[in-house]
Amino acid sequence: MNCDCHMHMVLDGVDWRSAIARHSQKPDEAFIHKALEAYQRNGVVYLRDGGDRWGVGAKARELAPQYGISYRTPLAPLCQEGHYGAFIGECYVNLKEYARLVAEIRQRGGDFIKIMISGLMDFNQFGVLTEEGLPASQIRELIHIAHEEGFSVMAHANGARTIEAAARWGVDSIEHGAYGDADALAAMAQTGTVWVPTLSTIGNLLGKGRFQEAAVAAILDSALQNVAAFHQMGGLLAPGTDAGAWAVPHGSMTETDWLEKALGAETEEVLTRGAGVIREKF
């Protein structure tokens, strides 16, 4: 594919703390140029960043046209104080403060809004998340406020009820989407939510010895089954590596390979359709 619909320029695929430290004073332009060169070599012409609060994505958006790349960023992802995402995003304590941040992102030229509404997968325990999702009523308001400002909304969401709530309330894309059940997948398919499953963040862990191998394999198998089921429902899928995450370097082309295991010969057609919707909305 010629696009990566979920990546993080601020990270480097090795160590998130040292990666963030690299940009803490100001974005490291040499690093950004090197990453953009890697994408260019692999024919990528569209990148959608998951955001950061140090301006790295914004600087990459400024530099990307030199490489023939259209670049989109939410600036900083938004997360509720005390919940997952504070390491990389801007926090709000209530909906009033969230609305203020959304308005600020509008003023600063953000391309869309990214909300963090659940934790991560625990790669040592199949079926376990590091944190459950936000209440459905709150998810509804987060999406509504951003839409009222004219933004599309990208949601970091894992867990069936979190995925279902976000889709039912009109989120534009679901990122990761681990452990969705039939109702969650149906909600995404029925509402036209684009799912970016970021399988590379799971599959690329195999054989690395960092996590329990059996757990990683089970998580990957579950995700592949859900991707196949979602496709059969007519759902929209788009490729996103989550590049910058551990074992996923910038310019990685592994996502299409992992998705092909679930989609087979239809992979290119399916991903082209989903990526086209992402590019229209974001």
Sine and cosine of phi, psi and omega as CSV:
sin_phi,cos_phi,sin_psi,cos_psi,sin_omega,cos_omega
0.00,0.00,0.44,-0.90,-0.01,-1.00
-0.98,-0.18,0.37,0.93,0.03,-1.00
-0.56,-0.83,0.42,-0.91,0.15,-0.99
-0.77,-0.63,0.94,-0.33,-0.14,-0.99
-1.00,0.03,0.10,0.99,0.12,-0.99
-0.36,-0.93,0.93,-0.37,0.06,-1.00
-0.47,-0.88,0.21,-0.98,0.00,-1.00
-0.74,-0.67,0.97,-0.23,-0.02,-1.00
-0.89,0.46,-0.50,0.87,-0.05,-1.00
-0.91,0.41,-0.40,0.92,-0.05,-1.00
-0.98,-0.18,0.22,-0.97,-0.12,-0.99
-0.79,-0.62,0.09,1.00,0.03,-1.00
0.99,0.16,0.05,1.00,-0.06,-1.00
-0.87,-0.50,-0.88,0.48,-0.03,-1.00
-0.57,-0.82,0.90,-0.44,-0.14,-0.99
-0.93,0.36,-0.52,0.85,-0.02,-1.00
-0.92,0.38,-0.75,0.66,0.00,-1.00
-0.93,0.37,-0.52,0.86,0.03,-1.00
-0.90,0.43,-0.72,0.70,0.02,-1.00
-0.91,0.42,-0.65,0.76,0.02,-1.00
-0.86,0.51,-0.55,0.84,0.00,-1.00
-0.85,0.53,-0.55,0.84,-0.09,-1.00
-0.95,-0.30,0.09,1.00,-0.20,-0.98
-0.91,0.42,-0.52,0.85,0.02,-1.00
-1.00,0.08,-0.70,0.71,0.12,-0.99
-0.28,-0.96,0.40,-0.92,-0.01,-1.00
-0.83,0.55,0.72,-0.70,0.01,-1.00
-0.99,0.16,0.99,-0.16,-0.09,-1.00
-0.91,0.41,-0.55,0.83,0.02,-1.00
-0.89,0.46,-0.68,0.74,0.04,-1.00
-0.89,0.46,-0.70,0.71,-0.03,-1.00
-0.89,0.45,-0.70,0.72,0.04,-1.00
-0.86,0.51,-0.69,0.72,-0.02,-1.00
-0.88,0.47,-0.67,0.74,0.01,-1.00
-0.91,0.41,-0.70,0.71,0.01,-1.00
-0.89,0.45,-0.58,0.81,0.07,-1.00
-0.88,0.47,-0.63,0.77,0.01,-1.00
-0.90,0.44,-0.66,0.75,0.04,-1.00
-0.91,0.40,-0.69,0.72,0.00,-1.00
-0.86,0.52,-0.69,0.73,0.00,-1.00
-0.85,0.53,-0.53,0.85,-0.04,-1.00
-1.00,-0.08,0.21,0.98,0.12,-0.99
0.98,0.19,0.26,0.96,-0.02,-1.00
-0.98,0.22,0.75,-0.66,-0.01,-1.00
-0.85,-0.52,-0.04,1.00,0.01,-1.00
-0.60,-0.80,0.77,-0.63,0.05,-1.00
-0.77,-0.64,0.69,-0.72,0.09,-1.00
-0.86,-0.50,0.93,-0.37,-0.08,-1.00
-0.99,0.13,0.56,-0.83,0.07,-1.00
-1.00,0.09,-0.08,1.00,0.16,-0.99
0.99,-0.11,0.33,-0.94,0.07,-1.00
-0.27,-0.96,0.33,-0.94,-0.07,-1.00
-0.99,-0.13,0.17,0.99,-0.01,-1.00
-0.96,-0.28,0.05,1.00,0.04,-1.00
0.99,0.14,0.25,0.97,-0.03,-1.00
-0.94,0.35,-0.71,0.70,0.05,-1.00
-0.89,0.46,-0.63,0.78,0.02,-1.00
-0.90,0.44,-0.66,0.75,0.05,-1.00
-0.91,0.41,-0.65,0.76,0.03,-1.00
-0.89,0.45,-0.62,0.78,0.05,-1.00
-0.88,0.48,-0.61,0.79,0.03,-1.00
-0.91,0.41,-0.62,0.79,-0.08,-1.00
-1.00,0.04,-0.39,0.92,-0.15,-0.99
-0.84,0.54,-0.60,0.80,0.00,-1.00
-0.85,0.53,-0.42,0.91,0.07,-1.00
-0.88,0.48,-0.38,0.93,-0.06,-1.00
-0.95,-0.32,0.18,0.98,0.00,-1.00
0.95,0.32,0.46,0.89,-0.09,-1.00
-0.91,-0.41,0.77,-0.64,0.19,-0.98
-1.00,0.08,0.79,-0.62,-0.16,-0.99
-0.81,-0.58,0.76,-0.66,0.00,-1.00
-0.83,-0.55,0.66,-0.75,0.00,-1.00
-0.59,-0.80,0.57,-0.82,0.10,-1.00
-1.00,0.07,0.12,0.99,-0.25,-0.97
0.90,0.43,-0.93,-0.37,0.01,-1.00
-0.99,-0.12,0.68,-0.74,0.18,-0.98
-0.93,0.38,0.42,-0.91,-0.06,-1.00
-0.93,-0.38,0.75,-0.66,-0.04,-1.00
-0.67,-0.74,0.48,-0.88,0.04,-1.00
-0.97,0.26,0.69,-0.72,-0.01,-1.00
-0.82,0.57,0.71,-0.70,-0.01,-1.00
1.00,0.03,0.01,1.00,-0.01,-1.00
-0.86,-0.52,0.13,-0.99,-0.10,-1.00
-0.85,0.53,0.66,-0.75,0.10,-1.00
0.86,-0.51,-0.22,0.98,-0.07,-1.00
-0.89,0.45,-0.41,0.91,-0.03,-1.00
-0.92,0.40,-0.34,0.94,-0.10,-1.00
-0.76,-0.66,-0.32,0.95,-0.13,-0.99
-0.92,-0.40,-0.15,-0.99,0.08,-1.00
-0.97,-0.25,0.67,-0.74,-0.11,-0.99
-0.98,-0.21,0.52,-0.85,0.12,-0.99
-0.82,-0.58,0.45,-0.89,-0.01,-1.00
-0.97,-0.23,-0.33,0.94,0.01,-1.00
-0.41,-0.91,0.08,-1.00,-0.07,-1.00
-0.92,0.40,-0.53,0.85,0.03,-1.00
-0.89,0.46,-0.69,0.73,0.02,-1.00
-0.94,0.35,-0.60,0.80,0.08,-1.00
-0.86,0.51,-0.71,0.70,0.00,-1.00
-0.88,0.48,-0.59,0.81,0.04,-1.00
-0.90,0.43,-0.67,0.74,0.01,-1.00
-0.91,0.41,-0.64,0.77,0.05,-1.00
-0.87,0.50,-0.70,0.71,0.02,-1.00
-0.89,0.45,-0.61,0.79,0.04,-1.00
-0.91,0.42,-0.65,0.76,0.03,-1.00
-0.89,0.45,-0.60,0.80,0.11,-0.99
-0.86,0.50,-0.74,0.67,-0.03,-1.00
-0.90,0.43,-0.56,0.83,-0.05,-1.00
-1.00,0.07,-0.05,1.00,0.10,-1.00
1.00,0.00,0.44,0.90,0.08,-1.00
-0.91,0.42,0.54,-0.84,-0.05,-1.00
-1.00,0.07,-0.44,0.90,-0.01,-1.00
-0.29,-0.96,0.04,-1.00,0.05,-1.00
-0.94,-0.34,0.71,-0.70,0.14,-0.99
-0.91,-0.40,0.79,-0.62,0.05,-1.00
-0.92,-0.40,0.60,-0.80,0.03,-1.00
-0.96,-0.29,0.93,-0.36,-0.16,-0.99
-0.83,-0.56,0.19,0.98,0.09,-1.00
-0.38,-0.93,0.04,-1.00,0.11,-0.99
-1.00,0.04,-0.33,-0.94,0.00,-1.00
-0.97,-0.25,0.18,-0.98,0.21,-0.98
-0.94,0.33,0.61,-0.79,0.20,-0.98
-1.00,0.02,0.96,-0.30,-0.11,-0.99
-0.96,0.29,-0.04,1.00,0.09,-1.00
-0.99,-0.17,-0.12,0.99,-0.05,-1.00
-0.61,-0.79,0.93,-0.36,0.01,-1.00
-0.88,0.47,0.69,-0.72,0.07,-1.00
0.99,0.10,0.02,1.00,-0.08,-1.00
-0.94,-0.33,0.71,-0.70,0.12,-0.99
-0.96,-0.28,0.46,-0.89,0.04,-1.00
-0.94,0.33,-0.35,0.94,-0.02,-1.00
-0.29,-0.96,0.68,-0.73,0.04,-1.00
-0.95,0.30,0.21,-0.98,-0.06,-1.00
-0.98,0.20,0.21,-0.98,0.06,-1.00
-0.94,0.34,0.33,-0.94,0.04,-1.00
-0.87,0.50,0.55,-0.84,-0.04,-1.00
-0.85,0.53,-0.61,0.79,-0.01,-1.00
-0.90,0.44,-0.58,0.82,0.02,-1.00
-0.96,0.29,-0.66,0.75,0.05,-1.00
-0.84,0.54,-0.68,0.73,0.03,-1.00
-0.84,0.55,-0.73,0.68,-0.04,-1.00
-0.93,0.38,-0.62,0.79,0.03,-1.00
-0.87,0.50,-0.70,0.72,-0.01,-1.00
-0.93,0.36,-0.69,0.72,-0.03,-1.00
-0.87,0.49,-0.73,0.69,-0.03,-1.00
-0.87,0.49,-0.70,0.71,0.00,-1.00
-0.91,0.41,-0.67,0.74,0.03,-1.00
-0.89,0.45,-0.61,0.79,0.02,-1.00
-0.89,0.46,-0.47,0.88,0.06,-1.00
-1.00,0.09,0.04,1.00,0.05,-1.00
1.00,0.04,0.21,0.98,-0.03,-1.00
-1.00,-0.07,0.54,-0.84,0.33,-0.94
-0.98,0.18,0.37,-0.93,-0.10,-0.99
-0.81,-0.58,0.82,-0.57,0.15,-0.99
-0.99,-0.17,0.76,-0.65,-0.03,-1.00
-0.84,-0.54,0.86,-0.51,0.23,-0.97
-0.95,0.30,0.93,-0.36,-0.12,-0.99
-0.56,-0.83,0.81,-0.59,0.12,-0.99
-0.77,-0.64,0.46,-0.89,-0.02,-1.00
0.99,-0.11,0.71,-0.71,-0.16,-0.99
-0.84,0.54,-0.75,0.67,-0.09,-1.00
-0.94,0.35,-0.55,0.84,0.05,-1.00
-0.92,0.39,-0.71,0.70,0.04,-1.00
-0.87,0.50,-0.74,0.67,-0.04,-1.00
-0.88,0.48,-0.71,0.71,-0.02,-1.00
-0.88,0.48,-0.73,0.69,-0.02,-1.00
-0.88,0.48,-0.68,0.73,0.00,-1.00
-0.91,0.41,-0.71,0.71,-0.01,-1.00
-0.87,0.49,-0.51,0.86,-0.02,-1.00
-1.00,-0.09,0.25,0.97,0.24,-0.97
1.00,-0.01,0.34,0.94,0.05,-1.00
-0.87,0.50,0.54,-0.84,-0.09,-1.00
-0.99,0.11,-0.57,0.82,0.09,-1.00
-0.54,-0.84,0.57,-0.82,0.10,-0.99
-0.95,-0.30,0.79,-0.61,0.03,-1.00
-0.97,-0.25,0.72,-0.69,0.01,-1.00
0.98,0.18,-0.97,0.25,0.11,-0.99
0.91,0.41,0.59,0.81,-0.01,-1.00
-0.93,0.38,0.59,-0.81,0.14,-0.99
0.91,0.41,0.53,0.85,0.15,-0.99
-0.93,0.36,0.56,-0.83,0.10,-1.00
-0.96,-0.29,-0.11,-0.99,-0.09,-1.00
-0.86,0.50,-0.63,0.77,-0.01,-1.00
-0.92,0.38,-0.64,0.77,0.01,-1.00
-0.91,0.41,-0.70,0.72,0.02,-1.00
-0.90,0.44,-0.66,0.75,0.01,-1.00
-0.90,0.44,-0.62,0.78,0.01,-1.00
-0.89,0.47,-0.69,0.72,0.03,-1.00
-0.89,0.45,-0.70,0.71,-0.04,-1.00
-0.90,0.44,-0.67,0.74,-0.07,-1.00
-0.95,0.33,-0.50,0.86,-0.06,-1.00
-0.99,-0.13,-0.05,1.00,0.01,-1.00
0.97,0.23,0.32,0.95,0.08,-1.00
-0.93,0.38,0.75,-0.67,0.05,-1.00
-1.00,0.09,0.77,-0.64,0.02,-1.00
-0.98,-0.18,0.82,-0.58,0.08,-1.00
-0.93,-0.38,1.00,-0.06,-0.20,-0.98
-0.98,0.22,-0.15,0.99,0.05,-1.00
0.69,0.72,0.83,0.56,-0.04,-1.00
-0.91,0.41,-0.39,0.92,-0.01,-1.00
-0.87,0.49,-0.53,0.85,-0.01,-1.00
-0.93,0.37,-0.27,0.96,0.06,-1.00
-0.98,-0.21,-0.86,0.51,-0.09,-1.00
-0.87,0.50,-0.58,0.82,-0.02,-1.00
-0.94,0.34,-0.17,0.98,0.05,-1.00
-0.99,0.15,-0.33,0.94,-0.06,-1.00
-0.87,0.49,0.73,-0.68,0.05,-1.00
0.98,0.19,0.04,1.00,-0.03,-1.00
-1.00,0.04,-0.34,0.94,0.04,-1.00
0.98,0.19,0.12,0.99,-0.03,-1.00
-0.99,0.12,-0.54,0.84,-0.03,-1.00
-0.80,-0.60,0.16,-0.99,0.04,-1.00
-0.89,0.46,0.89,-0.46,-0.10,-0.99
-0.86,0.51,-0.66,0.75,-0.02,-1.00
-0.90,0.43,-0.62,0.79,0.01,-1.00
-0.92,0.39,-0.70,0.71,0.01,-1.00
-0.88,0.48,-0.70,0.71,-0.01,-1.00
-0.89,0.46,-0.63,0.78,0.01,-1.00
-0.93,0.37,-0.64,0.76,0.03,-1.00
-0.90,0.45,-0.69,0.72,0.01,-1.00
-0.90,0.44,-0.69,0.72,-0.01,-1.00
-0.88,0.47,-0.67,0.74,0.04,-1.00
-0.88,0.48,-0.69,0.72,-0.01,-1.00
-0.91,0.42,-0.67,0.74,0.01,-1.00
-0.89,0.45,-0.66,0.75,0.04,-1.00
-0.89,0.47,-0.66,0.76,0.00,-1.00
-0.93,0.37,-0.62,0.78,0.05,-1.00
-0.87,0.49,-0.71,0.70,0.01,-1.00
-0.89,0.46,-0.69,0.72,0.00,-1.00
-0.91,0.42,-0.65,0.76,0.00,-1.00
-0.90,0.43,-0.66,0.75,0.05,-1.00
-0.87,0.49,-0.67,0.74,0.01,-1.00
-0.89,0.45,-0.45,0.90,0.06,-1.00
-0.98,0.20,-0.13,0.99,-0.05,-1.00
1.00,0.02,0.27,0.96,-0.04,-1.00
-0.95,0.32,0.38,-0.92,0.00,-1.00
-1.00,-0.02,0.81,-0.59,0.02,-1.00
-0.85,-0.53,0.64,-0.77,0.04,-1.00
-0.72,-0.69,0.51,-0.86,-0.03,-1.00
-0.99,0.14,0.78,-0.63,0.09,-1.00
-0.50,-0.87,0.86,-0.51,-0.11,-0.99
-0.99,0.15,-0.38,0.92,-0.24,-0.97
0.90,0.44,0.57,0.82,-0.01,-1.00
-0.79,0.61,0.66,-0.75,-0.16,-0.99
0.96,-0.29,-0.45,0.89,0.13,-0.99
-0.92,0.38,0.33,-0.94,-0.07,-1.00
-0.83,0.55,0.76,-0.65,0.03,-1.00
0.95,0.30,0.24,0.97,0.05,-1.00
-0.80,-0.60,1.00,0.01,-0.04,-1.00
-0.96,0.27,0.35,-0.94,0.08,-1.00
-0.90,0.44,0.67,-0.74,-0.06,-1.00
1.00,0.02,-0.02,1.00,0.00,-1.00
-0.84,0.54,0.64,-0.77,0.02,-1.00
-0.90,-0.43,0.33,0.94,-0.12,-0.99
-0.96,0.28,-0.39,0.92,-0.14,-0.99
-0.88,0.48,-0.68,0.73,0.01,-1.00
-0.88,0.47,-0.61,0.79,0.02,-1.00
-0.89,0.46,-0.70,0.72,0.01,-1.00
-0.92,0.39,-0.68,0.74,-0.01,-1.00
-0.91,0.41,-0.51,0.86,0.01,-1.00
-0.89,0.45,-0.48,0.88,0.03,-1.00
-0.90,0.44,-0.44,0.90,0.02,-1.00
-0.99,-0.14,-0.51,0.86,-0.14,-0.99
-0.97,-0.23,-0.31,0.95,0.04,-1.00
0.88,0.47,-0.68,-0.74,-0.11,-0.99
-0.91,0.41,-0.32,0.95,-0.03,-1.00
-1.00,0.07,0.02,1.00,-0.15,-0.99
-0.80,0.60,-0.80,0.60,-0.08,-1.00
-0.88,0.48,-0.70,0.71,-0.01,-1.00
-0.89,0.46,-0.71,0.71,-0.03,-1.00
-0.89,0.46,-0.75,0.67,-0.07,-1.00
-0.94,0.33,-0.55,0.84,0.06,-1.00
-0.89,0.46,-0.65,0.76,0.01,-1.00
-0.91,0.41,-0.74,0.67,-0.02,-1.00
-0.92,0.40,-0.67,0.75,0.01,-1.00
-0.91,0.42,-0.55,0.84,0.04,-1.00
-0.89,0.45,-0.63,0.77,0.05,-1.00
-0.92,0.39,-0.66,0.76,0.05,-1.00
-0.85,0.53,-0.72,0.69,-0.05,-1.00
-0.91,0.40,-0.53,0.85,0.04,-1.00
-0.95,0.32,-0.63,0.77,-0.11,-0.99
-1.00,0.06,-0.51,0.86,-0.12,-0.99
-0.93,-0.38,0.00,0.00,0.00,0.00
